[in-house]
């Protein structure tokens, strides 16, 4: 079995705690542990030939606060089941409380039914996480905030927007305008705009398929302006590609920067993002490697570590900002 554990220590607020990371987030888990100044512990995660996950804790978690760091990024189902196995192992090992740190929450787009014969997978994920003993969830930039309502357990939703703005500040043109890729992301774009002191423009679009969208019109003035196109995630790159085309058609300067919290970058995304007007791309490390060239990956480890400190001190996570 390959070692994939991250940390155990007594330190923050005098509380005995352990941080473990799954195979989706080993680097981020290690970075969070380093921010907290805790030693690396041990946990083995492997898969049997038929694909079943095997988990074994290599140190005691009895009566400890346990933080499991695992994004449910692609392959989503494998990483979700792995997180469930880790949580169940900790529950059966008499952990005091299990907190799932899910920097990227898979199935976040399935928060409602578009038809009568569809599941609401966001609720399913919430149910199974709680069934195995998860008593608290920490996540970053949920695709739909109402997913918090699917949990009986408390959910702390962090945002990476201030972190990304700090990384971009000084690297954006003074006349930049923040662009929301659709009406559903206006609130996110407004947060970027407040951080950067910039106006907001909204793209209206229609979805033509699971991977294709089309921008119907631009609301706001972009003629002669540089644009910062923002979103919570980049998966196929189709939204970015159609957004760039619409902005250029509306007269925007070919100086477009894109920022998103979660860079999923599925197969073919790199080709869609090869556009001469796309000057730079900013994402965080909530998802593993695979970013295309000309991308700056900004770590959210300090943000999550600060949240862990507040959880251990029974403080308000909202005080981070």
Sine and cosine of phi, psi and omega as CSV:
sin_phi,cos_phi,sin_psi,cos_psi,sin_omega,cos_omega
0.00,0.00,0.57,-0.82,0.00,-1.00
-1.00,-0.02,0.74,-0.67,0.02,-1.00
-0.92,0.39,0.72,-0.69,0.01,-1.00
-0.65,-0.76,0.31,0.95,-0.05,-1.00
-0.99,0.17,0.28,-0.96,0.03,-1.00
-0.84,-0.55,-0.93,0.36,-0.21,-0.98
-0.39,-0.92,0.36,-0.93,0.10,-0.99
-0.52,-0.85,0.66,-0.75,-0.01,-1.00
-0.17,-0.99,0.28,-0.96,0.24,-0.97
-0.92,-0.40,0.81,-0.58,-0.03,-1.00
-0.17,-0.99,-0.95,0.31,-0.10,-1.00
-0.89,0.46,0.86,-0.51,0.02,-1.00
0.84,0.54,0.36,0.93,0.02,-1.00
0.94,0.33,0.22,0.98,-0.07,-1.00
-1.00,-0.08,0.65,-0.76,0.05,-1.00
-0.99,0.16,0.87,-0.49,-0.07,-1.00
-0.59,-0.81,0.30,-0.95,0.00,-1.00
-0.71,-0.70,0.65,-0.76,0.13,-0.99
-0.89,-0.47,0.82,-0.57,0.05,-1.00
-0.84,-0.54,0.55,-0.84,0.02,-1.00
-0.82,-0.57,0.66,-0.75,0.09,-1.00
-0.99,0.13,0.01,-1.00,-0.08,-1.00
-0.95,0.30,-0.22,0.98,0.05,-1.00
-0.98,0.19,-0.38,0.92,-0.15,-0.99
-0.66,-0.75,0.69,0.72,-0.04,-1.00
-0.91,0.41,-0.66,0.75,-0.03,-1.00
-0.93,0.37,-0.68,0.73,0.02,-1.00
-0.92,0.40,-0.66,0.75,0.04,-1.00
-0.86,0.50,-0.68,0.74,0.03,-1.00
-0.90,0.43,-0.63,0.78,0.00,-1.00
-0.92,0.39,-0.62,0.79,0.05,-1.00
-0.91,0.42,-0.70,0.72,0.03,-1.00
-0.87,0.50,-0.65,0.76,0.02,-1.00
-0.90,0.44,-0.66,0.76,0.04,-1.00
-0.87,0.50,-0.56,0.83,-0.03,-1.00
-1.00,0.07,-0.17,0.99,0.03,-1.00
0.94,0.35,0.62,0.79,-0.02,-1.00
-0.94,-0.35,0.47,-0.88,0.02,-1.00
-0.96,0.27,0.34,-0.94,-0.02,-1.00
-0.99,0.12,0.77,-0.64,0.04,-1.00
-0.99,-0.14,-0.38,-0.92,-0.10,-1.00
-0.65,-0.76,0.71,-0.71,0.09,-1.00
-0.44,-0.90,0.73,-0.69,-0.01,-1.00
-0.97,-0.23,0.75,-0.66,0.06,-1.00
-0.75,-0.66,0.81,-0.59,0.02,-1.00
-0.56,-0.83,0.07,-1.00,0.03,-1.00
-0.76,-0.65,0.67,-0.74,0.09,-1.00
-0.95,0.31,0.28,-0.96,-0.01,-1.00
-0.82,0.58,-0.47,0.88,0.00,-1.00
-1.00,0.06,0.05,1.00,0.07,-1.00
0.99,-0.16,-0.17,0.99,0.02,-1.00
-0.91,0.41,0.61,-0.79,-0.02,-1.00
-1.00,0.07,0.59,-0.81,0.07,-1.00
-0.81,-0.59,0.82,-0.57,-0.05,-1.00
-0.82,-0.58,0.67,-0.74,0.11,-0.99
-0.60,-0.80,0.82,-0.58,0.08,-1.00
-0.98,0.22,0.72,-0.69,-0.04,-1.00
-0.98,-0.20,0.15,0.99,0.06,-1.00
-0.48,-0.88,0.33,-0.94,-0.06,-1.00
-0.96,0.29,0.67,-0.75,0.14,-0.99
-0.88,-0.48,0.22,0.98,-0.06,-1.00
-0.85,0.53,0.82,-0.57,0.04,-1.00
0.87,0.49,0.44,0.90,0.05,-1.00
-0.95,-0.30,0.45,-0.89,0.23,-0.97
-0.97,0.26,0.81,-0.59,-0.02,-1.00
-0.91,-0.43,0.77,-0.64,0.06,-1.00
-0.90,-0.43,0.88,-0.47,-0.01,-1.00
-0.98,-0.22,0.90,-0.44,-0.02,-1.00
-0.99,-0.12,0.93,-0.37,-0.03,-1.00
-0.34,-0.94,0.93,-0.37,0.17,-0.99
-0.98,0.22,0.67,-0.74,0.08,-1.00
-1.00,-0.05,0.87,0.49,0.02,-1.00
-1.00,0.03,0.20,-0.98,0.00,-1.00
-0.83,0.55,0.70,-0.72,-0.08,1.00
-0.96,0.29,0.91,-0.41,-0.18,-0.98
-0.85,0.52,-0.75,0.66,-0.10,-1.00
-0.90,0.43,-0.66,0.75,0.02,-1.00
-0.88,0.47,-0.70,0.71,-0.04,-1.00
-0.95,0.32,-0.53,0.85,0.06,-1.00
-0.92,0.40,-0.74,0.68,0.00,-1.00
-0.89,0.45,-0.61,0.80,0.05,-1.00
-0.88,0.47,-0.67,0.74,0.04,-1.00
-0.89,0.45,-0.66,0.75,0.03,-1.00
-0.89,0.46,-0.65,0.76,0.01,-1.00
-0.91,0.42,-0.65,0.76,0.03,-1.00
-0.89,0.45,-0.71,0.71,-0.01,-1.00
-0.90,0.44,-0.67,0.74,-0.01,-1.00
-0.91,0.41,-0.64,0.77,0.05,-1.00
-0.88,0.48,-0.67,0.75,0.00,-1.00
-0.93,0.37,-0.64,0.77,0.03,-1.00
-0.88,0.47,-0.71,0.70,-0.02,-1.00
-0.95,0.32,-0.33,0.94,0.06,-1.00
-1.00,-0.04,0.24,0.97,0.13,-0.99
0.91,0.41,0.68,0.73,0.13,-0.99
-0.90,0.43,0.54,-0.84,0.00,-1.00
-0.93,0.38,-0.76,0.65,0.05,-1.00
-0.47,-0.88,0.62,-0.78,-0.01,-1.00
-0.93,-0.38,0.86,-0.50,0.06,-1.00
-0.94,-0.35,0.86,-0.51,0.07,-1.00
-1.00,0.02,0.91,-0.41,0.11,-0.99
-1.00,-0.05,0.97,-0.24,-0.05,-1.00
-0.93,-0.38,1.00,0.08,-0.04,-1.00
-0.82,0.58,-0.64,0.77,0.15,-0.99
-0.88,-0.48,0.83,-0.56,-0.04,-1.00
-0.99,-0.14,0.98,-0.22,0.05,-1.00
-0.91,0.42,0.42,-0.91,-0.07,-1.00
0.93,0.38,0.27,0.96,0.04,-1.00
-0.91,0.41,-0.37,0.93,0.01,-1.00
-0.99,0.16,-0.22,0.97,0.00,-1.00
-0.99,-0.14,0.95,0.31,-0.06,-1.00
-0.95,-0.30,-0.05,1.00,-0.01,-1.00
-0.34,-0.94,0.20,-0.98,0.03,-1.00
-0.99,-0.14,0.76,-0.65,0.12,-0.99
-1.00,0.06,-0.39,0.92,0.05,-1.00
-0.71,-0.70,0.01,-1.00,-0.09,-1.00
-0.98,0.17,-0.36,0.93,-0.12,-0.99
-0.89,-0.45,0.76,0.65,-0.01,-1.00
-0.78,-0.62,0.52,-0.85,0.07,-1.00
-0.99,0.13,0.29,-0.96,0.19,-0.98
-0.94,-0.35,1.00,0.01,-0.17,-0.99
-0.94,0.35,-0.44,0.90,0.08,-1.00
-0.86,0.51,-0.65,0.76,0.04,-1.00
-0.94,0.35,-0.63,0.78,0.02,-1.00
-0.87,0.50,-0.71,0.71,0.01,-1.00
-0.88,0.48,-0.69,0.73,0.03,-1.00
-0.86,0.51,-0.69,0.72,-0.04,-1.00
-0.90,0.45,-0.73,0.68,-0.08,-1.00
-0.95,0.32,-0.55,0.84,0.06,-1.00
-0.88,0.48,-0.69,0.73,0.00,-1.00
-0.95,0.30,-0.51,0.86,-0.01,-1.00
-0.90,0.44,-0.50,0.87,-0.01,-1.00
-1.00,-0.08,0.13,0.99,0.13,-0.99
0.95,-0.30,0.10,0.99,0.04,-1.00
-0.93,0.36,0.84,-0.54,-0.06,-1.00
-0.95,-0.30,0.00,1.00,-0.06,-1.00
-0.27,-0.96,0.61,-0.79,0.01,-1.00
-0.78,-0.63,0.72,-0.69,0.12,-0.99
-0.86,-0.51,0.79,-0.61,-0.01,-1.00
-0.64,-0.77,0.17,-0.99,-0.07,-1.00
-0.82,-0.58,0.83,-0.55,0.07,-1.00
0.73,0.69,0.93,0.37,0.11,-0.99
-0.83,0.55,0.61,-0.79,0.02,-1.00
-0.88,0.48,-0.62,0.79,0.06,-1.00
-0.71,-0.71,0.91,-0.41,-0.08,-1.00
-0.85,0.52,-0.43,0.90,-0.05,-1.00
-0.92,0.40,-0.18,0.98,0.06,-1.00
-0.87,0.50,-0.47,0.88,0.07,-1.00
-0.81,0.59,-0.55,0.83,-0.02,-1.00
-0.94,0.33,-0.22,0.98,0.05,-1.00
-0.97,0.24,-0.28,0.96,-0.06,-1.00
-0.99,-0.15,0.62,-0.79,0.27,-0.96
-0.99,0.11,-0.53,0.85,0.04,-1.00
-0.94,0.33,0.44,-0.90,0.04,-1.00
-0.92,0.40,0.58,-0.82,0.03,-1.00
-0.81,-0.58,0.79,-0.61,0.11,-0.99
-0.95,-0.30,0.94,-0.35,0.02,-1.00
-1.00,-0.09,0.94,-0.35,0.03,-1.00
-1.00,0.02,0.29,-0.96,0.12,-0.99
-0.80,-0.60,0.66,-0.75,0.02,-1.00
-1.00,-0.05,0.05,1.00,-0.07,-1.00
-0.86,0.51,-0.76,0.65,0.03,-1.00
-0.86,0.50,-0.60,0.80,0.02,-1.00
-0.90,0.44,-0.70,0.72,0.02,-1.00
-0.93,0.37,-0.63,0.78,0.02,-1.00
-0.89,0.45,-0.64,0.77,0.05,-1.00
-0.87,0.49,-0.62,0.79,0.00,-1.00
-0.94,0.33,-0.52,0.85,-0.05,-1.00
-1.00,0.02,-0.38,0.93,-0.08,-1.00
-0.85,0.53,0.75,-0.66,-0.06,-1.00
1.00,0.01,-0.16,0.99,0.01,-1.00
-0.92,-0.40,0.10,0.99,0.01,-1.00
-0.93,-0.37,0.55,-0.84,0.09,-1.00
-0.87,0.49,0.49,-0.87,-0.05,-1.00
-0.90,0.44,-0.50,0.87,-0.06,-1.00
-0.99,-0.10,0.38,0.93,-0.07,-1.00
-0.91,0.42,0.55,-0.83,0.09,-1.00
-0.87,-0.49,0.67,-0.74,0.00,-1.00
-1.00,0.06,0.75,-0.66,-0.09,-1.00
-0.90,-0.44,0.82,-0.57,0.14,-0.99
-1.00,0.05,0.75,-0.67,-0.06,-1.00
-0.95,0.31,-0.26,0.96,0.04,-1.00
-0.25,-0.97,0.07,-1.00,-0.05,-1.00
-0.90,0.43,-0.47,0.88,-0.03,-1.00
-0.95,0.31,-0.24,0.97,-0.05,-1.00
-0.94,-0.35,0.28,0.96,-0.01,-1.00
-0.89,0.45,-0.65,0.76,0.00,-1.00
-0.89,0.46,-0.69,0.73,0.04,-1.00
-0.88,0.48,-0.73,0.68,0.00,-1.00
-0.89,0.46,-0.60,0.80,0.02,-1.00
-0.91,0.42,-0.57,0.82,0.05,-1.00
-0.91,0.41,-0.69,0.72,0.09,-1.00
-0.86,0.51,-0.70,0.72,-0.06,-1.00
-0.88,0.47,-0.65,0.76,0.04,-1.00
-0.90,0.43,-0.65,0.76,0.00,-1.00
-0.91,0.41,-0.57,0.82,-0.11,-0.99
-0.98,-0.21,-0.13,0.99,-0.04,-1.00
0.90,0.43,0.72,0.70,-0.06,-1.00
-0.79,-0.61,0.38,-0.92,0.07,-1.00
-0.97,0.23,0.20,-0.98,-0.05,-1.00
-0.88,-0.47,0.66,-0.75,0.11,-0.99
-0.83,-0.56,0.55,-0.84,-0.04,-1.00
-0.85,-0.53,0.73,-0.69,0.14,-0.99
-0.99,-0.11,0.74,-0.68,0.11,-0.99
-0.98,-0.20,0.74,-0.67,-0.09,-1.00
-0.66,-0.75,0.23,-0.97,0.16,-0.99
-0.79,-0.61,0.58,-0.81,0.02,-1.00
-1.00,0.00,0.83,-0.55,-0.03,-1.00
-1.00,-0.08,-0.42,0.91,0.07,-1.00
-0.32,-0.95,-0.08,-1.00,0.00,-1.00
-0.91,0.41,-0.36,0.93,-0.05,-1.00
-0.86,-0.51,-0.06,1.00,-0.09,-1.00
-0.82,-0.57,0.72,-0.69,0.12,-0.99
-0.77,-0.64,0.36,-0.93,0.03,-1.00
-0.72,-0.69,0.78,-0.63,0.04,-1.00
-0.99,0.16,0.80,-0.61,-0.03,-1.00
-1.00,-0.04,-0.61,0.79,0.08,-1.00
-0.28,-0.96,0.29,-0.96,-0.03,-1.00
-0.95,-0.33,0.79,-0.61,0.02,-1.00
-0.96,-0.28,0.95,-0.32,-0.06,-1.00
0.81,-0.58,0.21,-0.98,-0.07,-1.00
-0.99,-0.14,0.87,-0.49,0.05,-1.00
-0.84,-0.54,-0.10,1.00,-0.06,-1.00
-0.84,0.53,0.83,-0.56,0.03,-1.00
0.96,0.27,0.15,0.99,-0.05,-1.00
-0.94,-0.34,0.47,-0.88,0.20,-0.98
-0.99,0.15,0.48,-0.88,-0.11,-0.99
-0.80,-0.60,0.61,-0.79,0.17,-0.99
-0.92,-0.39,0.96,-0.28,-0.01,-1.00
-1.00,-0.01,0.85,-0.52,-0.10,-0.99
-0.88,-0.47,0.43,-0.90,0.06,-1.00
-0.34,-0.94,0.20,-0.98,0.05,-1.00
-0.99,0.13,-0.45,0.89,0.00,-1.00
-0.50,-0.87,0.40,-0.92,0.18,-0.98
-0.84,-0.54,0.89,-0.46,-0.02,-1.00
-0.95,-0.32,-0.96,0.29,0.02,-1.00
-1.00,-0.03,-0.34,0.94,-0.07,-1.00
1.00,0.04,-0.03,1.00,-0.05,-1.00
-0.91,0.42,-0.65,0.76,0.01,-1.00
-0.90,0.44,-0.66,0.75,0.02,-1.00
-0.90,0.43,-0.72,0.69,-0.04,-1.00
-0.88,0.47,-0.72,0.70,0.00,-1.00
-0.94,0.35,-0.54,0.84,0.03,-1.00
-0.92,0.40,-0.69,0.73,0.04,-1.00
-0.88,0.48,-0.71,0.71,0.00,-1.00
-0.87,0.49,-0.67,0.74,-0.01,-1.00
-0.93,0.38,-0.64,0.77,0.00,-1.00
-0.91,0.40,-0.68,0.74,0.03,-1.00
-0.91,0.41,-0.63,0.78,0.04,-1.00
-0.90,0.44,-0.46,0.89,0.01,-1.00
-1.00,0.04,0.06,1.00,0.10,-1.00
0.99,-0.14,0.15,0.99,0.03,-1.00
-0.91,0.42,0.50,-0.87,0.08,-1.00
-0.92,0.39,0.51,-0.86,0.02,-1.00
-0.97,0.24,0.79,0.61,0.05,-1.00
-0.75,-0.66,0.99,0.16,-0.10,-1.00
-0.91,-0.40,0.78,-0.62,0.08,-1.00
-0.93,-0.37,0.61,-0.80,0.00,-1.00
-0.87,-0.50,0.70,-0.72,0.06,-1.00
-0.75,-0.66,0.72,-0.69,0.05,-1.00
-0.51,-0.86,0.52,-0.85,0.01,-1.00
-0.95,0.32,-0.76,0.65,-0.14,-0.99
-0.95,-0.32,0.89,-0.45,0.05,-1.00
-0.98,-0.19,1.00,-0.04,-0.01,-1.00
-0.98,0.22,-0.65,0.76,0.11,-0.99
0.75,0.66,0.88,0.47,0.06,-1.00
-0.93,0.36,0.13,-0.99,-0.06,-1.00
-0.82,0.58,0.75,-0.67,0.03,-1.00
1.00,-0.07,-0.18,0.98,-0.04,-1.00
-0.90,0.43,-0.66,0.75,-0.02,-1.00
-0.83,0.55,-0.64,0.77,0.01,-1.00
-0.91,0.41,-0.63,0.77,-0.01,-1.00
-0.93,0.36,-0.43,0.90,-0.04,-1.00
-1.00,-0.03,0.06,1.00,0.06,-1.00
-1.00,0.10,1.00,0.02,0.00,-1.00
-0.69,-0.72,0.75,-0.66,-0.05,-1.00
-0.87,0.48,-0.40,0.92,0.00,-1.00
-0.99,0.17,-0.30,0.95,0.01,-1.00
-0.99,0.14,0.97,-0.22,-0.09,-1.00
-0.99,0.15,-0.59,0.81,-0.03,-1.00
-0.33,-0.95,0.43,-0.90,-0.01,-1.00
-0.78,-0.63,0.74,-0.67,0.04,-1.00
-0.87,-0.49,0.79,-0.62,0.12,-0.99
-0.67,-0.74,0.15,-0.99,0.08,-1.00
-0.97,-0.25,0.02,-1.00,-0.02,-1.00
-0.99,-0.12,0.48,0.88,0.07,-1.00
-0.92,0.40,-0.41,0.91,0.06,-1.00
-0.88,-0.48,0.42,-0.91,-0.10,-1.00
-0.92,0.40,-0.22,-0.97,-0.06,-1.00
-0.91,0.40,0.15,-0.99,0.02,-1.00
0.81,-0.58,0.13,0.99,0.00,-1.00
-0.93,0.37,0.60,-0.80,0.03,-1.00
-0.95,0.32,0.18,-0.98,0.04,-1.00
-0.86,0.51,0.32,-0.95,0.01,-1.00
0.90,0.43,0.53,0.85,0.02,-1.00
-0.89,-0.45,0.72,-0.70,0.15,-0.99
-0.97,-0.22,0.84,-0.54,0.02,-1.00
-0.98,-0.17,0.88,-0.48,-0.07,-1.00
-0.97,-0.24,0.76,-0.64,-0.07,-1.00
-0.99,0.16,0.67,-0.74,0.12,-0.99
-0.98,-0.19,0.17,0.98,0.00,-1.00
-0.84,0.54,-0.71,0.70,0.04,-1.00
-0.88,0.48,-0.61,0.79,0.02,-1.00
-0.90,0.44,-0.74,0.67,-0.03,-1.00
-0.94,0.35,-0.62,0.78,0.04,-1.00
-0.88,0.48,-0.64,0.77,0.05,-1.00
-0.89,0.45,-0.60,0.80,0.05,-1.00
-0.91,0.41,-0.66,0.75,0.03,-1.00
-0.88,0.48,-0.69,0.73,0.03,-1.00
-0.85,0.52,-0.67,0.74,-0.01,-1.00
-0.95,0.32,-0.59,0.81,0.06,-1.00
-0.89,0.46,-0.70,0.71,-0.01,-1.00
-0.92,0.39,-0.49,0.87,0.00,-1.00
-1.00,-0.04,0.11,0.99,-0.05,-1.00
0.84,0.55,0.59,0.81,0.01,-1.00
-0.99,-0.16,0.05,-1.00,-0.01,-1.00
-1.00,0.06,0.85,-0.53,0.01,-1.00
-0.91,0.42,-0.48,0.88,0.02,-1.00
-0.89,0.45,-0.29,0.96,0.02,-1.00
-0.94,0.33,-0.15,0.99,-0.01,-1.00
-0.88,0.48,-0.61,0.80,-0.15,-0.99
-1.00,0.05,0.00,0.00,0.00,0.00
